[in-house]
Amino acid sequence: MNKKALLPLALVLVAASFTGCAHQTTRTGSKTNVLGGLVIVERGAYQPAALTSVEVNSNDLVGDSGKVSGTQVNIGWGLITSTDY
């Protein structure tokens, strides 16, 4: 592999390893933020998805289990939102 291509790849990997995750507990639930917002998991959110997001309901994907958790997962900085309510 070209040595010039390895340097930017190594820098990206090092930067990604230092981003980590953040966890917040709020009055209504909890929020976990991974890799600077690439994946955000909100428990007990019960909020509508943003207008600029593609919304997917988990009940449509796997069937209605009868138990709603209010979990909202945002992928790709809010590009895709999966809801469970």
Buried (B, 14 or more C-beta within 10 A) or exposed (E): EEEEEEEEEEEEEEEEEEEEEEEEEEEEBBBBBBEEEEBBBBBBBBEEBEEEBEEBBBBEEEEEEEEEBBBBBBBEEBEBBBBBB
